[in-house]
Amino acid sequence: MFKSKLLVIAFICCLVIAAGCGNDESATEEENGISIEVINETENIVIAFAAFFGEDLAEWGEDLLGDEVIAPGESVTFILPEGEYDLSLFNQDFFVINTFFDLTEDTTVVAGGADKAPILVQNTSDSDVLFFFALPGGTIDIESEATIEEAVNDLNNETAEENEENEENEENEENELEPDEEVSEAWAELWEEIWEGEEYLQHQFLDDREVIIAENGRRYFFVEPGFYDFLIINEDIQPFFEGNVEVFEDTTKVITVK
């Protein structure tokens, strides 16, 4: 996950440097390769960069769109040599629109989705966001939210004490997120419910190889219009909760994590 974060940061830095330089090459075309079609099904988000990561590409990823963009309702097909690729799509402000992993054969990937409502998570905190849950409205009630806050306070105290005792222990992984080993009893109960219940897991939108980076990370998600409970957890196991929020297809819901 740490390497993935570095790759994304480095790629964005490269995009910033190269944004005004121009590129005469558009979608890669080669014989005997795999075809990856990217369809933009968002309402109003323009795909400005298609960053591919793979063995035969630059270590920090390569933008294969060049001077082109993929406007809403449009698509572009990339032909790459056979191999395994990851793909990150960005808008012109370098906000992540979608990510796709382990692309190894002819495939079509969709940014957004028909009739989906856009959500933009802005991480202005000093910790990476690891989990984003968009649960049906009312899943987490007020009592559950209080339990989260109480448990996090307990956890922070326990973690601080453990860090003092194990300052030189390199195997002490503060962010491992194992409920039976590191979290308080109160948090463990909710954590177990999250990870053992499909009710939660099927609504976790961040791949375990992806984070929303600290301080300036921006990431879009797309859900069916309706009411949601949003639960966001960072690498310090600090939760951000916003309950029973209505999202609309034609309006971007912005959630800022501070």
Short mmCIF file of the C-alpha atoms (twelve columns), coordinates in Angstrom:
data_MODEL
# 
_entry.id   MODEL 
# 
loop_
_atom_site.group_PDB 
_atom_site.id 
_atom_site.type_symbol 
_atom_site.label_atom_id 
_atom_site.label_alt_id 
_atom_site.label_comp_id 
_atom_site.label_asym_id 
_atom_site.label_seq_id 
_atom_site.Cartn_x 
_atom_site.Cartn_y 
_atom_site.Cartn_z 
_atom_site.pdbx_PDB_model_num 
ATOM 1   C CA . MET A 1   0.000   0.000   0.000   1 
ATOM 2   C CA . PHE A 2   2.878   2.386   0.830   1 
ATOM 3   C CA . LYS A 3   4.459   1.785   -2.566  1 
ATOM 4   C CA . SER A 4   1.101   2.385   -4.249  1 
ATOM 5   C CA . LYS A 5   0.818   5.708   -2.430  1 
ATOM 6   C CA . LEU A 6   4.309   6.736   -3.575  1 
ATOM 7   C CA . LEU A 7   3.502   5.809   -7.155  1 
ATOM 8   C CA . VAL A 8   0.376   7.938   -7.163  1 
ATOM 9   C CA . ILE A 9   2.171   10.918  -5.584  1 
ATOM 10  C CA . ALA A 10  5.084   10.637  -8.023  1 
ATOM 11  C CA . PHE A 11  2.775   10.291  -10.998 1 
ATOM 12  C CA . ILE A 12  0.779   13.373  -10.010 1 
ATOM 13  C CA . CYS A 13  4.029   15.308  -9.624  1 
ATOM 14  C CA . CYS A 14  5.070   14.213  -13.116 1 
ATOM 15  C CA . LEU A 15  1.693   15.298  -14.485 1 
ATOM 16  C CA . VAL A 16  2.061   18.736  -12.930 1 
ATOM 17  C CA . ILE A 17  5.498   19.147  -14.531 1 
ATOM 18  C CA . ALA A 18  4.408   17.820  -17.915 1 
ATOM 19  C CA . ALA A 19  0.952   19.363  -18.103 1 
ATOM 20  C CA . GLY A 20  2.068   22.219  -20.299 1 
ATOM 21  C CA . CYS A 21  4.619   20.341  -22.356 1 
ATOM 22  C CA . GLY A 22  2.304   18.697  -24.886 1 
ATOM 23  C CA . ASN A 23  2.353   15.150  -26.171 1 
ATOM 24  C CA . ASP A 24  1.721   14.165  -29.793 1 
ATOM 25  C CA . GLU A 25  0.935   10.575  -28.927 1 
ATOM 26  C CA . SER A 26  -2.620  9.530   -28.077 1 
ATOM 27  C CA . ALA A 27  -3.902  6.068   -27.261 1 
ATOM 28  C CA . THR A 28  -1.177  3.462   -27.708 1 
ATOM 29  C CA . GLU A 29  -1.642  1.213   -30.715 1 
ATOM 30  C CA . GLU A 30  0.289   -2.024  -31.076 1 
ATOM 31  C CA . GLU A 31  -0.359  -5.356  -32.674 1 
ATOM 32  C CA . ASN A 32  -0.780  -8.538  -30.641 1 
ATOM 33  C CA . GLY A 33  -1.715  -6.689  -27.468 1 
ATOM 34  C CA . ILE A 34  -4.673  -6.363  -25.157 1 
ATOM 35  C CA . SER A 35  -7.496  -3.907  -25.648 1 
ATOM 36  C CA . ILE A 36  -8.637  -1.744  -22.743 1 
ATOM 37  C CA . GLU A 37  -11.622 0.470   -23.478 1 
ATOM 38  C CA . VAL A 38  -12.323 3.354   -21.088 1 
ATOM 39  C CA . ILE A 39  -15.886 4.704   -21.126 1 
ATOM 40  C CA . ASN A 40  -16.744 7.949   -19.375 1 
ATOM 41  C CA . GLU A 41  -20.256 7.546   -17.948 1 
ATOM 42  C CA . THR A 42  -20.040 10.499  -15.569 1 
ATOM 43  C CA . GLU A 43  -22.403 13.434  -15.973 1 
ATOM 44  C CA . ASN A 44  -19.871 16.262  -16.049 1 
ATOM 45  C CA . ILE A 45  -16.377 14.994  -15.215 1 
ATOM 46  C CA . VAL A 46  -13.763 15.077  -17.971 1 
ATOM 47  C CA . ILE A 47  -11.056 12.406  -17.870 1 
ATOM 48  C CA . ALA A 48  -7.831  14.293  -18.540 1 
ATOM 49  C CA . PHE A 49  -5.237  11.664  -17.631 1 
ATOM 50  C CA . ALA A 50  -5.207  7.867   -17.974 1 
ATOM 51  C CA . ALA A 51  -2.249  6.640   -15.926 1 
ATOM 52  C CA . PHE A 52  -1.218  3.079   -16.712 1 
ATOM 53  C CA . PHE A 53  1.151   1.160   -14.453 1 
ATOM 54  C CA . GLY A 54  2.840   -1.984  -15.756 1 
ATOM 55  C CA . GLU A 55  6.101   -3.860  -16.123 1 
ATOM 56  C CA . ASP A 56  6.994   -2.356  -19.510 1 
ATOM 57  C CA . LEU A 57  5.947   1.183   -18.593 1 
ATOM 58  C CA . ALA A 58  7.752   3.874   -16.641 1 
ATOM 59  C CA . GLU A 59  8.073   3.007   -12.962 1 
ATOM 60  C CA . TRP A 60  5.913   5.974   -11.952 1 
ATOM 61  C CA . GLY A 61  3.214   5.279   -14.542 1 
ATOM 62  C CA . GLU A 62  2.510   6.704   -17.991 1 
ATOM 63  C CA . ASP A 63  -0.333  8.900   -19.153 1 
ATOM 64  C CA . LEU A 64  -1.418  7.358   -22.460 1 
ATOM 65  C CA . LEU A 65  -4.088  9.947   -23.272 1 
ATOM 66  C CA . GLY A 66  -1.541  12.535  -24.310 1 
ATOM 67  C CA . ASP A 67  -3.316  15.692  -25.492 1 
ATOM 68  C CA . GLU A 68  -6.681  13.962  -25.673 1 
ATOM 69  C CA . VAL A 69  -9.426  13.905  -23.046 1 
ATOM 70  C CA . ILE A 70  -12.407 11.629  -22.563 1 
ATOM 71  C CA . ALA A 71  -15.501 13.781  -22.211 1 
ATOM 72  C CA . PRO A 72  -18.726 12.505  -20.606 1 
ATOM 73  C CA . GLY A 73  -20.385 10.019  -22.942 1 
ATOM 74  C CA . GLU A 74  -17.180 9.357   -24.883 1 
ATOM 75  C CA . SER A 75  -14.698 6.478   -24.851 1 
ATOM 76  C CA . VAL A 76  -11.121 5.689   -25.836 1 
ATOM 77  C CA . THR A 77  -9.584  2.280   -26.486 1 
ATOM 78  C CA . PHE A 78  -5.960  1.613   -25.587 1 
ATOM 79  C CA . ILE A 79  -3.964  -1.245  -27.128 1 
ATOM 80  C CA . LEU A 80  -1.081  -2.352  -24.914 1 
ATOM 81  C CA . PRO A 81  1.419   -5.224  -25.073 1 
ATOM 82  C CA . GLU A 82  0.285   -8.349  -23.280 1 
ATOM 83  C CA . GLY A 83  0.864   -8.051  -19.552 1 
ATOM 84  C CA . GLU A 84  -0.757  -6.938  -16.318 1 
ATOM 85  C CA . TYR A 85  -1.743  -3.327  -15.791 1 
ATOM 86  C CA . ASP A 86  -3.250  -1.018  -13.210 1 
ATOM 87  C CA . LEU A 87  -5.085  2.088   -14.351 1 
ATOM 88  C CA . SER A 88  -5.883  5.357   -12.569 1 
ATOM 89  C CA . LEU A 89  -8.109  7.987   -14.151 1 
ATOM 90  C CA . PHE A 90  -7.734  11.662  -13.177 1 
ATOM 91  C CA . ASN A 91  -9.535  14.876  -14.030 1 
ATOM 92  C CA . GLN A 92  -7.706  18.081  -14.974 1 
ATOM 93  C CA . ASP A 93  -7.210  18.938  -11.291 1 
ATOM 94  C CA . PHE A 94  -5.579  15.544  -10.618 1 
ATOM 95  C CA . PHE A 95  -8.553  14.253  -8.598  1 
ATOM 96  C CA . VAL A 96  -8.807  10.472  -8.828  1 
ATOM 97  C CA . ILE A 97  -11.966 9.462   -10.716 1 
ATOM 98  C CA . ASN A 98  -11.569 5.678   -10.753 1 
ATOM 99  C CA . THR A 99  -8.892  3.033   -10.330 1 
ATOM 100 C CA . PHE A 100 -8.745  -0.432  -11.860 1 
ATOM 101 C CA . PHE A 101 -6.328  -3.197  -10.938 1 
ATOM 102 C CA . ASP A 102 -4.968  -6.393  -12.528 1 
ATOM 103 C CA . LEU A 103 -6.059  -5.731  -16.118 1 
ATOM 104 C CA . THR A 104 -4.666  -8.691  -18.073 1 
ATOM 105 C CA . GLU A 105 -7.029  -9.213  -21.006 1 
ATOM 106 C CA . ASP A 106 -9.367  -7.375  -23.369 1 
ATOM 107 C CA . THR A 107 -11.746 -5.455  -21.146 1 
ATOM 108 C CA . THR A 108 -13.989 -2.423  -20.824 1 
ATOM 109 C CA . VAL A 109 -13.833 -0.221  -17.732 1 
ATOM 110 C CA . VAL A 110 -16.400 2.421   -16.856 1 
ATOM 111 C CA . ALA A 111 -15.818 5.698   -15.044 1 
ATOM 112 C CA . GLY A 112 -18.873 6.700   -13.080 1 
ATOM 113 C CA . GLY A 113 -21.932 4.804   -14.202 1 
ATOM 114 C CA . ALA A 114 -25.365 5.343   -15.667 1 
ATOM 115 C CA . ASP A 115 -27.624 7.259   -13.257 1 
ATOM 116 C CA . LYS A 116 -24.946 7.211   -10.525 1 
ATOM 117 C CA . ALA A 117 -24.548 10.048  -8.019  1 
ATOM 118 C CA . PRO A 118 -20.995 11.446  -7.622  1 
ATOM 119 C CA . ILE A 119 -19.332 11.789  -4.222  1 
ATOM 120 C CA . LEU A 120 -16.047 13.660  -3.806  1 
ATOM 121 C CA . VAL A 121 -13.990 12.843  -0.707  1 
ATOM 122 C CA . GLN A 122 -11.423 15.519  0.135   1 
ATOM 123 C CA . ASN A 123 -8.772  14.439  2.604   1 
ATOM 124 C CA . THR A 124 -7.266  17.558  4.177   1 
ATOM 125 C CA . SER A 125 -6.139  15.712  7.309   1 
ATOM 126 C CA . ASP A 126 -2.557  14.652  8.006   1 
ATOM 127 C CA . SER A 127 -3.341  10.909  7.712   1 
ATOM 128 C CA . ASP A 128 -4.122  8.746   4.693   1 
ATOM 129 C CA . VAL A 129 -7.689  7.501   4.376   1 
ATOM 130 C CA . LEU A 130 -7.821  3.699   4.158   1 
ATOM 131 C CA . PHE A 131 -11.545 2.904   4.169   1 
ATOM 132 C CA . PHE A 132 -14.637 4.563   2.731   1 
ATOM 133 C CA . PHE A 133 -18.006 3.005   3.551   1 
ATOM 134 C CA . ALA A 134 -21.196 4.244   1.882   1 
ATOM 135 C CA . LEU A 135 -23.858 2.379   3.857   1 
ATOM 136 C CA . PRO A 136 -27.629 2.581   3.482   1 
ATOM 137 C CA . GLY A 137 -28.994 5.460   5.530   1 
ATOM 138 C CA . GLY A 138 -29.749 4.446   9.106   1 
ATOM 139 C CA . THR A 139 -27.270 1.561   9.233   1 
ATOM 140 C CA . ILE A 140 -25.204 3.330   11.899  1 
ATOM 141 C CA . ASP A 141 -27.385 4.929   14.564  1 
ATOM 142 C CA . ILE A 142 -26.457 7.602   17.084  1 
ATOM 143 C CA . GLU A 143 -25.609 5.000   19.736  1 
ATOM 144 C CA . SER A 144 -23.204 3.282   17.340  1 
ATOM 145 C CA . GLU A 145 -21.552 6.605   16.545  1 
ATOM 146 C CA . ALA A 146 -20.979 7.263   20.253  1 
ATOM 147 C CA . THR A 147 -19.446 3.805   20.547  1 
ATOM 148 C CA . ILE A 148 -17.052 4.641   17.726  1 
ATOM 149 C CA . GLU A 149 -15.891 7.848   19.411  1 
ATOM 150 C CA . GLU A 150 -15.459 6.162   22.797  1 
ATOM 151 C CA . ALA A 151 -13.561 3.263   21.279  1 
ATOM 152 C CA . VAL A 152 -11.251 5.491   19.284  1 
ATOM 153 C CA . ASN A 153 -10.332 7.441   22.417  1 
ATOM 154 C CA . ASP A 154 -9.546  4.161   24.187  1 
ATOM 155 C CA . LEU A 155 -7.557  2.965   21.202  1 
ATOM 156 C CA . ASN A 156 -5.494  6.148   20.965  1 
ATOM 157 C CA . ASN A 157 -4.576  5.882   24.659  1 
ATOM 158 C CA . GLU A 158 -3.641  2.222   24.319  1 
ATOM 159 C CA . THR A 159 -1.620  2.863   21.170  1 
ATOM 160 C CA . ALA A 160 0.322   5.690   22.816  1 
ATOM 161 C CA . GLU A 161 1.223   3.439   25.769  1 
ATOM 162 C CA . GLU A 162 2.240   0.590   23.468  1 
ATOM 163 C CA . ASN A 163 4.406   2.901   21.362  1 
ATOM 164 C CA . GLU A 164 6.283   4.082   24.455  1 
ATOM 165 C CA . GLU A 165 6.956   0.490   25.497  1 
ATOM 166 C CA . ASN A 166 7.902   -0.694  22.000  1 
ATOM 167 C CA . GLU A 167 9.720   2.327   20.608  1 
ATOM 168 C CA . GLU A 168 12.499  0.242   19.112  1 
ATOM 169 C CA . ASN A 169 10.387  -2.706  18.039  1 
ATOM 170 C CA . GLU A 170 10.272  -2.580  14.249  1 
ATOM 171 C CA . GLU A 171 7.650   -5.280  14.127  1 
ATOM 172 C CA . ASN A 172 5.108   -3.104  15.934  1 
ATOM 173 C CA . GLU A 173 2.783   -2.127  13.076  1 
ATOM 174 C CA . GLU A 174 0.627   0.685   14.345  1 
ATOM 175 C CA . ASN A 175 -1.785  0.570   11.409  1 
ATOM 176 C CA . GLU A 176 -2.296  -3.157  11.039  1 
ATOM 177 C CA . LEU A 177 -5.951  -2.846  12.082  1 
ATOM 178 C CA . GLU A 178 -6.262  -6.262  13.687  1 
ATOM 179 C CA . PRO A 179 -9.179  -6.044  16.156  1 
ATOM 180 C CA . ASP A 180 -8.114  -8.962  18.376  1 
ATOM 181 C CA . GLU A 181 -4.602  -7.555  18.878  1 
ATOM 182 C CA . GLU A 182 -4.621  -3.778  18.811  1 
ATOM 183 C CA . VAL A 183 -8.035  -2.251  19.304  1 
ATOM 184 C CA . SER A 184 -10.060 -1.605  22.402  1 
ATOM 185 C CA . GLU A 185 -12.857 -3.946  23.419  1 
ATOM 186 C CA . ALA A 186 -15.496 -1.406  22.410  1 
ATOM 187 C CA . TRP A 187 -13.995 -0.843  18.972  1 
ATOM 188 C CA . ALA A 188 -13.339 -4.550  18.426  1 
ATOM 189 C CA . GLU A 189 -17.048 -5.289  18.606  1 
ATOM 190 C CA . LEU A 190 -17.890 -2.801  15.886  1 
ATOM 191 C CA . TRP A 191 -14.796 -3.719  13.872  1 
ATOM 192 C CA . GLU A 192 -15.781 -7.395  13.935  1 
ATOM 193 C CA . GLU A 193 -19.283 -6.467  12.842  1 
ATOM 194 C CA . ILE A 194 -17.874 -4.475  9.922   1 
ATOM 195 C CA . TRP A 195 -15.482 -7.148  8.667   1 
ATOM 196 C CA . GLU A 196 -17.659 -10.194 9.254   1 
ATOM 197 C CA . GLY A 197 -20.905 -8.718  8.025   1 
ATOM 198 C CA . GLU A 198 -21.620 -8.382  4.315   1 
ATOM 199 C CA . GLU A 199 -23.832 -5.446  5.259   1 
ATOM 200 C CA . TYR A 200 -20.647 -3.421  5.687   1 
ATOM 201 C CA . LEU A 201 -18.128 -5.057  3.361   1 
ATOM 202 C CA . GLN A 202 -20.211 -4.784  0.229   1 
ATOM 203 C CA . HIS A 203 -20.285 -1.019  0.782   1 
ATOM 204 C CA . GLN A 204 -16.509 -0.538  1.216   1 
ATOM 205 C CA . PHE A 205 -15.379 1.391   -1.870  1 
ATOM 206 C CA . LEU A 206 -11.592 1.667   -1.487  1 
ATOM 207 C CA . ASP A 207 -9.463  -1.196  -2.756  1 
ATOM 208 C CA . ASP A 208 -6.906  -2.382  -0.187  1 
ATOM 209 C CA . ARG A 209 -4.151  -1.275  -2.583  1 
ATOM 210 C CA . GLU A 210 -5.415  2.287   -2.654  1 
ATOM 211 C CA . VAL A 211 -5.510  5.211   -0.224  1 
ATOM 212 C CA . ILE A 212 -6.750  8.790   -0.321  1 
ATOM 213 C CA . ILE A 213 -3.491  10.533  0.407   1 
ATOM 214 C CA . ALA A 214 -3.127  12.943  3.318   1 
ATOM 215 C CA . GLU A 215 -3.324  16.735  3.003   1 
ATOM 216 C CA . ASN A 216 -4.389  16.978  -0.627  1 
ATOM 217 C CA . GLY A 217 -5.987  13.685  -1.688  1 
ATOM 218 C CA . ARG A 218 -9.183  13.913  -3.723  1 
ATOM 219 C CA . ARG A 219 -11.160 10.846  -4.800  1 
ATOM 220 C CA . TYR A 220 -14.509 10.440  -6.561  1 
ATOM 221 C CA . PHE A 221 -16.948 7.634   -5.816  1 
ATOM 222 C CA . PHE A 222 -20.208 6.849   -7.574  1 
ATOM 223 C CA . VAL A 223 -23.342 5.442   -5.925  1 
ATOM 224 C CA . GLU A 224 -27.032 5.089   -6.620  1 
ATOM 225 C CA . PRO A 225 -28.982 8.216   -5.591  1 
ATOM 226 C CA . GLY A 226 -30.498 7.878   -2.126  1 
ATOM 227 C CA . PHE A 227 -29.755 8.174   1.592   1 
ATOM 228 C CA . TYR A 228 -26.404 7.035   2.996   1 
ATOM 229 C CA . ASP A 229 -24.354 6.745   6.172   1 
ATOM 230 C CA . PHE A 230 -20.757 7.644   5.327   1 
ATOM 231 C CA . LEU A 231 -18.024 6.122   7.500   1 
ATOM 232 C CA . ILE A 232 -14.431 7.042   6.660   1 
ATOM 233 C CA . ILE A 233 -11.466 5.599   8.582   1 
ATOM 234 C CA . ASN A 234 -7.887  6.813   8.319   1 
ATOM 235 C CA . GLU A 235 -4.608  5.046   9.043   1 
ATOM 236 C CA . ASP A 236 -4.718  6.223   12.657  1 
ATOM 237 C CA . ILE A 237 -8.079  4.438   12.984  1 
ATOM 238 C CA . GLN A 238 -9.828  7.756   13.470  1 
ATOM 239 C CA . PRO A 239 -13.370 7.709   12.053  1 
ATOM 240 C CA . PHE A 240 -15.297 10.405  10.243  1 
ATOM 241 C CA . PHE A 241 -19.044 9.810   10.280  1 
ATOM 242 C CA . GLU A 242 -21.885 11.566  8.476   1 
ATOM 243 C CA . GLY A 243 -25.286 9.937   8.797   1 
ATOM 244 C CA . ASN A 244 -28.469 9.731   6.741   1 
ATOM 245 C CA . VAL A 245 -27.240 12.020  3.959   1 
ATOM 246 C CA . GLU A 246 -29.172 12.267  0.698   1 
ATOM 247 C CA . VAL A 247 -27.158 12.271  -2.528  1 
ATOM 248 C CA . PHE A 248 -28.481 13.269  -5.920  1 
ATOM 249 C CA . GLU A 249 -27.539 12.200  -9.429  1 
ATOM 250 C CA . ASP A 250 -27.050 15.750  -10.709 1 
ATOM 251 C CA . THR A 251 -25.159 17.124  -7.689  1 
ATOM 252 C CA . THR A 252 -21.707 16.226  -6.381  1 
ATOM 253 C CA . LYS A 253 -21.786 15.481  -2.658  1 
ATOM 254 C CA . VAL A 254 -18.522 16.753  -1.138  1 
ATOM 255 C CA . ILE A 255 -17.182 15.181  2.068   1 
ATOM 256 C CA . THR A 256 -14.182 16.858  3.664   1 
ATOM 257 C CA . VAL A 257 -12.065 14.875  6.114   1 
ATOM 258 C CA . LYS A 258 -10.192 17.208  8.450   1 
# 
